[in-house]
Amino acid sequence: MLEKVFDSQDLPVPDRVDAWREVTALALIPNEFSIDRAADFGASLHAVDLGVAQVTSLTYASMTSRRTPRLIRRSDPDMYAVGLILRGRQGITQERREASLATGDLVVYSTSRPYEAVVEARQGRAASVVVQIPRALVPLPADRVERTLATRMPSQEGIGRLLAGFLTRLATDTTHYRAADVQRLADILVDLITAWLAHHIDAEDRTPAETRGQVQFLQIQSFIRRNLDDIGLAPATIAAAHHISLRTLHRLFQRHAHGTTVTSYISRQRLEHARRDLADPRLAARPVHAVAARWGFRRPADFTRAFRTAYGTTPTDHRRACLRAQSGTQR
């Protein structure tokens, strides 16, 4: 989904830093850069415009970037930027707060306030995903949100994990989406960021009911994906785990899953994971029935029937075709 916008390897060494400065000003916002070893500088940038949100995946060498008052006066899109650190150590200072960030950490900062960000790439390049959304789209008290600027926020649990997982998938997704799908992704992203910020400022009651419903649905989907190998996974256990009624669970799927039921979503996810395992040459020695059992199919015949219905072939034939194709590619 993200398209390559810039790769320093495509340019002569003397042109790389200036080109990086120009492309980040267009894709993100103008910044000043300090780069100690310009001759060794390397960076890449992939981006997608979701309309109301801009998603950018970046890799870069060690550097310091600054958003100065002069640059803000020249151009201020008045946005919140949310960053997820994928690799390397980074630090950011804004509004007299300073955060030291490592892999997996989230941070929010404002394009309307001066900041300084320091990247320590160490081995290889540092990497991050940055999302920019207009501040006007976040229906939360601005003064309370600004207390979280340049604050380290972990992504190991709760809505933070959900947001980090969504950003990671966006950064690695190569799917081409229709315009309607792009709009839906943008809406989900804005809802996630709003709910994430609301959680950190204790303002969940200030978020719209639609946002709360969307985020709850995404949390349930995430729970299902994490527990696909549990043969006891069923609508009743899912509802109990989230302290909601079965009726509420089914209503959430009716509203947000475009006609997909809870049971069919579980089955489809299990089939997709099994299909990937069957295509993995590292798992070629694992029997088909063992792959099926790993993803919650207790009876091989049920698995074969569901697989044929979904993909038009048997699990065994699918595995053979994938391994044959991979063997031919390697030769």
TITORGU-52715 format. One record per residue (C-alpha): residue number from 0; residue in one letter; x, y, z. Coordinates in Angstrom, 2 decimals. Example, Ala and Ser with C-alpha at 12.3 -4.5 7.8 and 13.67 -1.06 7.14 Angstrom:
{num 0	residuo A	px 12.30	py -4.50	pz 7.80}
{num 1	residuo S	px 13.67	py -1.06	pz 7.14}
END
This chain:
{num 0	residuo M	px 0.00	py 0.00	pz 0.00}
{num 1	residuo L	px 2.77	py 2.45	pz 0.87}
{num 2	residuo E	px 4.65	py 3.64	pz -2.21}
{num 3	residuo K	px 8.35	py 4.42	pz -2.41}
{num 4	residuo V	px 8.94	py 8.15	pz -2.50}
{num 5	residuo F	px 12.66	py 8.33	pz -1.76}
{num 6	residuo D	px 15.68	py 6.08	pz -1.41}
{num 7	residuo S	px 19.10	py 7.63	pz -0.98}
{num 8	residuo Q	px 20.69	py 4.77	pz -2.89}
{num 9	residuo D	px 19.05	py 6.07	pz -6.05}
{num 10	residuo L	px 21.03	py 9.32	pz -5.87}
{num 11	residuo P	px 24.68	py 10.40	pz -6.01}
{num 12	residuo V	px 26.19	py 10.76	pz -2.54}
{num 13	residuo P	px 26.55	py 14.59	pz -2.67}
{num 14	residuo D	px 22.84	py 15.02	pz -3.46}
{num 15	residuo R	px 21.37	py 12.77	pz -0.77}
{num 16	residuo V	px 21.07	py 15.13	pz 2.20}
{num 17	residuo D	px 19.49	py 17.97	pz 0.24}
{num 18	residuo A	px 17.08	py 15.56	pz -1.43}
{num 19	residuo W	px 16.12	py 14.15	pz 1.97}
{num 20	residuo R	px 15.45	py 17.64	pz 3.28}
{num 21	residuo E	px 13.18	py 18.38	pz 0.32}
{num 22	residuo V	px 11.24	py 15.13	pz 0.33}
{num 23	residuo T	px 10.55	py 15.18	pz 4.09}
{num 24	residuo A	px 9.32	py 18.77	pz 3.81}
{num 25	residuo L	px 6.77	py 17.63	pz 1.23}
{num 26	residuo A	px 5.80	py 14.28	pz 2.75}
{num 27	residuo L	px 5.85	py 15.42	pz 6.39}
{num 28	residuo I	px 6.70	py 19.00	pz 7.42}
{num 29	residuo P	px 9.78	py 21.21	pz 6.92}
{num 30	residuo N	px 12.58	py 20.58	pz 9.41}
{num 31	residuo E	px 16.19	py 21.59	pz 9.82}
{num 32	residuo F	px 18.68	py 18.69	pz 9.88}
{num 33	residuo S	px 22.10	py 18.21	pz 11.41}
{num 34	residuo I	px 23.93	py 15.20	pz 10.00}
{num 35	residuo D	px 27.45	py 14.50	pz 11.23}
{num 36	residuo R	px 28.59	py 12.19	pz 8.45}
{num 37	residuo A	px 26.88	py 13.40	pz 5.29}
{num 38	residuo A	px 29.08	py 11.17	pz 3.13}
{num 39	residuo D	px 27.67	py 8.08	pz 4.90}
{num 40	residuo F	px 24.08	py 9.31	pz 5.00}
{num 41	residuo G	px 21.36	py 6.86	pz 4.00}
{num 42	residuo A	px 17.58	py 7.06	pz 4.24}
{num 43	residuo S	px 14.35	py 5.92	pz 2.63}
{num 44	residuo L	px 10.76	py 7.09	pz 2.73}
{num 45	residuo H	px 7.54	py 5.33	pz 1.77}
{num 46	residuo A	px 4.20	py 7.10	pz 2.10}
{num 47	residuo V	px 0.49	py 6.86	pz 1.51}
{num 48	residuo D	px -2.08	py 9.63	pz 1.55}
{num 49	residuo L	px -5.26	py 8.45	pz 3.26}
{num 50	residuo G	px -6.98	py 11.78	pz 2.76}
{num 51	residuo V	px -7.39	py 12.95	pz 6.35}
{num 52	residuo A	px -4.25	py 11.13	pz 7.45}
{num 53	residuo Q	px -0.75	py 10.86	pz 6.04}
{num 54	residuo V	px 1.19	py 7.68	pz 6.84}
{num 55	residuo T	px 4.95	py 7.64	pz 6.33}
{num 56	residuo S	px 7.43	py 4.80	pz 6.86}
{num 57	residuo L	px 11.02	py 5.95	pz 7.21}
{num 58	residuo T	px 14.51	py 4.56	pz 7.65}
{num 59	residuo Y	px 17.44	py 6.86	pz 8.32}
{num 60	residuo A	px 20.96	py 7.20	pz 9.61}
{num 61	residuo S	px 21.82	py 9.06	pz 12.81}
{num 62	residuo M	px 20.73	py 12.70	pz 12.69}
{num 63	residuo T	px 19.12	py 15.59	pz 14.54}
{num 64	residuo S	px 16.01	py 17.30	pz 13.20}
{num 65	residuo R	px 14.50	py 20.54	pz 14.47}
{num 66	residuo R	px 11.15	py 22.19	pz 13.97}
{num 67	residuo T	px 11.92	py 25.86	pz 14.62}
{num 68	residuo P	px 9.63	py 28.84	pz 15.30}
{num 69	residuo R	px 10.68	py 30.27	pz 11.93}
{num 70	residuo L	px 9.59	py 27.13	pz 10.09}
{num 71	residuo I	px 6.30	py 27.08	pz 12.02}
{num 72	residuo R	px 5.57	py 30.70	pz 11.08}
{num 73	residuo R	px 6.28	py 29.86	pz 7.46}
{num 74	residuo S	px 4.01	py 26.78	pz 7.38}
{num 75	residuo D	px 1.83	py 25.33	pz 10.14}
{num 76	residuo P	px -0.58	py 22.55	pz 9.12}
{num 77	residuo D	px -1.70	py 22.30	pz 12.79}
{num 78	residuo M	px -1.40	py 18.55	pz 13.09}
{num 79	residuo Y	px -0.70	py 15.92	pz 15.67}
{num 80	residuo A	px 2.04	py 13.52	pz 14.65}
{num 81	residuo V	px 2.12	py 10.03	pz 16.15}
{num 82	residuo G	px 5.35	py 8.06	pz 15.82}
{num 83	residuo L	px 6.04	py 4.36	pz 16.36}
{num 84	residuo I	px 9.71	py 3.40	pz 16.74}
{num 85	residuo L	px 10.47	py 0.26	pz 14.75}
{num 86	residuo R	px 14.26	py 0.19	pz 15.16}
{num 87	residuo G	px 16.99	py 2.24	pz 16.84}
{num 88	residuo R	px 16.96	py 4.70	pz 19.72}
{num 89	residuo Q	px 15.41	py 8.13	pz 19.35}
{num 90	residuo G	px 14.72	py 11.11	pz 21.55}
{num 91	residuo I	px 12.36	py 14.06	pz 21.23}
{num 92	residuo T	px 12.04	py 17.30	pz 23.18}
{num 93	residuo Q	px 8.94	py 19.52	pz 23.02}
{num 94	residuo E	px 7.22	py 21.88	pz 25.45}
{num 95	residuo R	px 9.95	py 21.34	pz 28.06}
{num 96	residuo R	px 9.33	py 17.60	pz 28.03}
{num 97	residuo E	px 11.82	py 15.03	pz 26.81}
{num 98	residuo A	px 11.23	py 11.40	pz 25.84}
{num 99	residuo S	px 13.83	py 8.71	pz 25.27}
{num 100	residuo L	px 12.34	py 6.16	pz 22.87}
{num 101	residuo A	px 13.28	py 2.62	pz 21.93}
{num 102	residuo T	px 11.84	py -0.05	pz 19.65}
{num 103	residuo G	px 8.10	py -0.44	pz 20.22}
{num 104	residuo D	px 7.54	py 2.93	pz 21.86}
{num 105	residuo L	px 4.87	py 5.38	pz 20.75}
{num 106	residuo V	px 4.99	py 9.15	pz 21.00}
{num 107	residuo V	px 2.80	py 12.08	pz 20.00}
{num 108	residuo Y	px 4.02	py 15.57	pz 19.16}
{num 109	residuo S	px 2.62	py 18.73	pz 17.60}
{num 110	residuo T	px 3.64	py 20.33	pz 14.31}
{num 111	residuo S	px 2.65	py 23.70	pz 15.80}
{num 112	residuo R	px 5.25	py 23.66	pz 18.59}
{num 113	residuo P	px 9.03	py 23.72	pz 18.22}
{num 114	residuo Y	px 10.74	py 20.39	pz 18.83}
{num 115	residuo E	px 14.07	py 18.66	pz 18.47}
{num 116	residuo A	px 14.40	py 14.98	pz 17.60}
{num 117	residuo V	px 17.65	py 13.02	pz 17.86}
{num 118	residuo V	px 18.13	py 9.68	pz 16.10}
{num 119	residuo E	px 20.81	py 7.18	pz 17.15}
{num 120	residuo A	px 20.93	py 4.51	pz 14.46}
{num 121	residuo R	px 23.84	py 2.48	pz 15.88}
{num 122	residuo Q	px 23.98	py -0.62	pz 13.64}
{num 123	residuo G	px 22.30	py -0.08	pz 10.30}
{num 124	residuo R	px 19.48	py 2.44	pz 10.04}
{num 125	residuo A	px 16.83	py 3.51	pz 12.51}
{num 126	residuo A	px 13.20	py 3.11	pz 11.42}
{num 127	residuo S	px 9.81	py 4.49	pz 12.36}
{num 128	residuo V	px 6.26	py 4.99	pz 11.17}
{num 129	residuo V	px 4.76	py 8.46	pz 11.48}
{num 130	residuo V	px 1.09	py 9.41	pz 11.11}
{num 131	residuo Q	px -0.05	py 13.01	pz 10.79}
{num 132	residuo I	px -3.68	py 13.96	pz 11.34}
{num 133	residuo P	px -5.27	py 17.42	pz 11.67}
{num 134	residuo R	px -5.70	py 18.41	pz 15.28}
{num 135	residuo A	px -9.28	py 19.46	pz 14.48}
{num 136	residuo L	px -10.19	py 15.79	pz 13.87}
{num 137	residuo V	px -9.34	py 14.80	pz 17.45}
{num 138	residuo P	px -12.41	py 15.66	pz 19.58}
{num 139	residuo L	px -10.46	py 15.95	pz 22.82}
{num 140	residuo P	px -9.45	py 18.95	pz 24.95}
{num 141	residuo A	px -6.32	py 20.32	pz 23.28}
{num 142	residuo D	px -4.79	py 21.50	pz 26.55}
{num 143	residuo R	px -5.01	py 17.99	pz 28.01}
{num 144	residuo V	px -3.64	py 16.32	pz 24.88}
{num 145	residuo E	px -0.69	py 18.71	pz 24.90}
{num 146	residuo R	px 0.32	py 17.41	pz 28.33}
{num 147	residuo T	px 1.18	py 14.13	pz 26.61}
{num 148	residuo L	px 3.45	py 15.67	pz 23.95}
{num 149	residuo A	px 6.96	py 14.21	pz 23.85}
{num 150	residuo T	px 6.05	py 11.52	pz 26.39}
{num 151	residuo R	px 7.09	py 7.91	pz 25.97}
{num 152	residuo M	px 4.07	py 5.63	pz 25.63}
{num 153	residuo P	px 4.60	py 1.86	pz 25.47}
{num 154	residuo S	px 2.75	py -0.32	pz 22.97}
{num 155	residuo Q	px 2.68	py -3.68	pz 24.73}
{num 156	residuo E	px -0.92	py -3.65	pz 25.90}
{num 157	residuo G	px -4.35	py -2.17	pz 25.48}
{num 158	residuo I	px -5.11	py 0.39	pz 22.79}
{num 159	residuo G	px -1.40	py 1.13	pz 22.43}
{num 160	residuo R	px -0.78	py -2.41	pz 21.22}
{num 161	residuo L	px -3.76	py -2.13	pz 18.87}
{num 162	residuo L	px -2.49	py 1.15	pz 17.41}
{num 163	residuo A	px 1.09	py -0.12	pz 17.06}
{num 164	residuo G	px -0.09	py -3.28	pz 15.33}
{num 165	residuo F	px -2.23	py -1.28	pz 12.92}
{num 166	residuo L	px 0.65	py 1.07	pz 12.08}
{num 167	residuo T	px 3.04	py -1.84	pz 11.58}
{num 168	residuo R	px 0.62	py -3.52	pz 9.18}
{num 169	residuo L	px 0.17	py -0.28	pz 7.24}
{num 170	residuo A	px 3.94	py 0.10	pz 6.95}
{num 171	residuo T	px 4.39	py -3.39	pz 5.50}
{num 172	residuo D	px 1.17	py -3.80	pz 3.52}
{num 173	residuo T	px 1.56	py -4.00	pz -0.26}
{num 174	residuo T	px -2.16	py -4.40	pz -1.01}
{num 175	residuo H	px -3.77	py -2.00	pz -3.49}
{num 176	residuo Y	px -6.98	py -0.63	pz -1.98}
{num 177	residuo R	px -10.05	py 0.90	pz -3.55}
{num 178	residuo A	px -10.97	py 4.50	pz -2.69}
{num 179	residuo A	px -13.72	py 3.34	pz -0.32}
{num 180	residuo D	px -11.27	py 1.06	pz 1.50}
{num 181	residuo V	px -8.74	py 3.89	pz 1.85}
{num 182	residuo Q	px -11.41	py 6.07	pz 3.45}
{num 183	residuo R	px -12.30	py 3.28	pz 5.86}
{num 184	residuo L	px -8.64	py 2.81	pz 6.82}
{num 185	residuo A	px -8.34	py 6.55	pz 7.47}
{num 186	residuo D	px -11.45	py 6.54	pz 9.67}
{num 187	residuo I	px -10.14	py 3.56	pz 11.65}
{num 188	residuo L	px -6.75	py 5.23	pz 12.11}
{num 189	residuo V	px -8.27	py 8.48	pz 13.37}
{num 190	residuo D	px -10.54	py 6.53	pz 15.74}
{num 191	residuo L	px -7.60	py 4.54	pz 17.10}
{num 192	residuo I	px -5.46	py 7.60	pz 17.69}
{num 193	residuo T	px -8.38	py 9.42	pz 19.33}
{num 194	residuo A	px -9.11	py 6.48	pz 21.65}
{num 195	residuo W	px -5.40	py 6.05	pz 22.43}
{num 196	residuo L	px -5.00	py 9.70	pz 23.39}
{num 197	residuo A	px -8.27	py 9.68	pz 25.33}
{num 198	residuo H	px -7.02	py 6.73	pz 27.37}
{num 199	residuo H	px -3.84	py 8.58	pz 28.33}
{num 200	residuo I	px -5.65	py 11.75	pz 29.39}
{num 201	residuo D	px -8.57	py 9.94	pz 31.10}
{num 202	residuo A	px -11.09	py 11.36	pz 28.65}
{num 203	residuo E	px -12.72	py 8.24	pz 27.22}
{num 204	residuo D	px -16.12	py 9.82	pz 27.89}
{num 205	residuo R	px -15.24	py 12.64	pz 25.49}
{num 206	residuo T	px -14.88	py 10.34	pz 22.49}
{num 207	residuo P	px -17.88	py 9.83	pz 20.16}
{num 208	residuo A	px -19.92	py 6.65	pz 20.62}
{num 209	residuo E	px -19.04	py 5.59	pz 17.06}
{num 210	residuo T	px -15.33	py 5.84	pz 17.87}
{num 211	residuo R	px -15.75	py 3.76	pz 21.03}
{num 212	residuo G	px -17.67	py 1.12	pz 19.09}
{num 213	residuo Q	px -15.07	py 0.96	pz 16.32}
{num 214	residuo V	px -12.20	py 0.60	pz 18.78}
{num 215	residuo Q	px -14.02	py -2.05	pz 20.78}
{num 216	residuo F	px -14.61	py -4.00	pz 17.56}
{num 217	residuo L	px -10.90	py -3.76	pz 16.66}
{num 218	residuo Q	px -9.96	py -4.95	pz 20.16}
{num 219	residuo I	px -12.23	py -7.96	pz 19.73}
{num 220	residuo Q	px -10.72	py -8.75	pz 16.33}
{num 221	residuo S	px -7.25	py -8.56	pz 17.85}
{num 222	residuo F	px -8.31	py -10.86	pz 20.69}
{num 223	residuo I	px -9.65	py -13.39	pz 18.19}
{num 224	residuo R	px -6.43	py -13.37	pz 16.14}
{num 225	residuo R	px -4.33	py -13.91	pz 19.27}
{num 226	residuo N	px -6.44	py -16.89	pz 20.36}
{num 227	residuo L	px -7.10	py -18.73	pz 17.10}
{num 228	residuo D	px -5.30	py -21.83	pz 18.39}
{num 229	residuo D	px -7.76	py -22.13	pz 21.29}
{num 230	residuo I	px -10.37	py -24.73	pz 20.32}
{num 231	residuo G	px -12.70	py -23.15	pz 22.89}
{num 232	residuo L	px -12.75	py -19.83	pz 21.05}
{num 233	residuo A	px -16.41	py -19.05	pz 20.39}
{num 234	residuo P	px -18.79	py -16.07	pz 20.49}
{num 235	residuo A	px -19.73	py -16.79	pz 24.12}
{num 236	residuo T	px -16.13	py -16.86	pz 25.35}
{num 237	residuo I	px -15.27	py -13.74	pz 23.34}
{num 238	residuo A	px -18.21	py -11.83	pz 24.79}
{num 239	residuo A	px -17.32	py -12.93	pz 28.32}
{num 240	residuo A	px -13.68	py -11.89	pz 27.88}
{num 241	residuo H	px -14.78	py -8.38	pz 26.92}
{num 242	residuo H	px -17.57	py -8.12	pz 29.53}
{num 243	residuo I	px -20.31	py -7.63	pz 26.97}
{num 244	residuo S	px -23.42	py -9.60	pz 26.06}
{num 245	residuo L	px -23.63	py -11.93	pz 23.08}
{num 246	residuo R	px -26.18	py -9.58	pz 21.59}
{num 247	residuo T	px -23.75	py -6.66	pz 21.81}
{num 248	residuo L	px -20.99	py -8.75	pz 20.25}
{num 249	residuo H	px -23.15	py -9.72	pz 17.28}
{num 250	residuo R	px -24.34	py -6.13	pz 16.92}
{num 251	residuo L	px -20.72	py -4.91	pz 16.76}
{num 252	residuo F	px -19.99	py -7.34	pz 13.93}
{num 253	residuo Q	px -23.17	py -6.40	pz 12.10}
{num 254	residuo R	px -22.19	py -2.74	pz 12.27}
{num 255	residuo H	px -18.45	py -2.93	pz 11.56}
{num 256	residuo A	px -17.77	py -6.23	pz 9.74}
{num 257	residuo H	px -19.96	py -5.65	pz 6.68}
{num 258	residuo G	px -22.06	py -8.76	pz 7.07}
{num 259	residuo T	px -19.35	py -11.07	pz 8.45}
{num 260	residuo T	px -20.51	py -12.98	pz 11.52}
{num 261	residuo V	px -18.33	py -13.73	pz 14.52}
{num 262	residuo T	px -18.18	py -17.43	pz 13.69}
{num 263	residuo S	px -17.33	py -16.89	pz 10.02}
{num 264	residuo Y	px -14.62	py -14.38	pz 10.97}
{num 265	residuo I	px -12.99	py -16.92	pz 13.30}
{num 266	residuo S	px -13.16	py -19.63	pz 10.62}
{num 267	residuo R	px -11.72	py -17.35	pz 7.93}
{num 268	residuo Q	px -8.84	py -16.26	pz 10.13}
{num 269	residuo R	px -8.02	py -19.86	pz 11.01}
{num 270	residuo L	px -8.08	py -20.87	pz 7.35}
{num 271	residuo E	px -5.81	py -17.97	pz 6.37}
{num 272	residuo H	px -3.24	py -18.89	pz 9.01}
{num 273	residuo A	px -3.38	py -22.55	pz 8.02}
{num 274	residuo R	px -2.98	py -21.62	pz 4.35}
{num 275	residuo R	px 0.15	py -19.59	pz 5.15}
{num 276	residuo D	px 1.60	py -22.47	pz 7.18}
{num 277	residuo L	px 0.98	py -24.92	pz 4.35}
{num 278	residuo A	px 2.85	py -22.63	pz 1.95}
{num 279	residuo D	px 5.83	py -22.26	pz 4.30}
{num 280	residuo P	px 8.73	py -24.51	pz 3.19}
{num 281	residuo R	px 10.06	py -24.51	pz 6.75}
{num 282	residuo L	px 6.90	py -26.39	pz 7.80}
{num 283	residuo A	px 6.87	py -28.84	pz 4.88}
{num 284	residuo A	px 7.46	py -31.83	pz 7.15}
{num 285	residuo R	px 4.50	py -31.00	pz 9.39}
{num 286	residuo P	px 1.46	py -33.15	pz 8.52}
{num 287	residuo V	px -1.59	py -31.37	pz 7.16}
{num 288	residuo H	px -3.72	py -32.57	pz 10.08}
{num 289	residuo A	px -1.17	py -31.06	pz 12.51}
{num 290	residuo V	px -1.41	py -27.70	pz 10.74}
{num 291	residuo A	px -5.18	py -27.91	pz 10.96}
{num 292	residuo A	px -5.07	py -28.78	pz 14.66}
{num 293	residuo R	px -2.71	py -25.89	pz 15.36}
{num 294	residuo W	px -5.37	py -23.47	pz 14.13}
{num 295	residuo G	px -8.33	py -24.97	pz 15.93}
{num 296	residuo F	px -9.65	py -27.52	pz 13.44}
{num 297	residuo R	px -10.20	py -30.68	pz 15.47}
{num 298	residuo R	px -11.38	py -32.90	pz 12.60}
{num 299	residuo P	px -9.26	py -33.14	pz 9.42}
{num 300	residuo A	px -12.32	py -33.77	pz 7.25}
{num 301	residuo D	px -13.94	py -30.52	pz 8.43}
{num 302	residuo F	px -10.71	py -28.67	pz 7.69}
{num 303	residuo T	px -10.41	py -30.11	pz 4.18}
{num 304	residuo R	px -14.04	py -29.29	pz 3.40}
{num 305	residuo A	px -13.74	py -25.70	pz 4.67}
{num 306	residuo F	px -10.42	py -25.19	pz 2.87}
{num 307	residuo R	px -11.82	py -26.43	pz -0.47}
{num 308	residuo T	px -14.88	py -24.22	pz -0.11}
{num 309	residuo A	px -12.76	py -21.14	pz 0.64}
{num 310	residuo Y	px -9.93	py -21.64	pz -1.86}
{num 311	residuo G	px -11.15	py -24.11	pz -4.45}
{num 312	residuo T	px -8.45	py -26.69	pz -3.74}
{num 313	residuo T	px -7.49	py -29.16	pz -1.04}
{num 314	residuo P	px -4.89	py -28.36	pz 1.64}
{num 315	residuo T	px -2.55	py -31.02	pz 0.23}
{num 316	residuo D	px -2.79	py -29.73	pz -3.33}
{num 317	residuo H	px -2.28	py -26.16	pz -2.14}
{num 318	residuo R	px 0.89	py -27.17	pz -0.28}
{num 319	residuo R	px 2.26	py -29.07	pz -3.27}
{num 320	residuo A	px 1.63	py -26.18	pz -5.64}
{num 321	residuo C	px 3.26	py -23.64	pz -3.33}
{num 322	residuo L	px 6.34	py -25.79	pz -2.63}
{num 323	residuo R	px 6.70	py -26.62	pz -6.33}
{num 324	residuo A	px 6.54	py -22.91	pz -7.27}
{num 325	residuo Q	px 9.06	py -21.97	pz -4.59}
{num 326	residuo S	px 11.42	py -24.73	pz -5.71}
{num 327	residuo G	px 11.22	py -23.50	pz -9.29}
{num 328	residuo T	px 11.92	py -19.91	pz -8.21}
{num 329	residuo Q	px 15.02	py -20.96	pz -6.27}
{num 330	residuo R	px 16.40	py -22.82	pz -9.31}
END
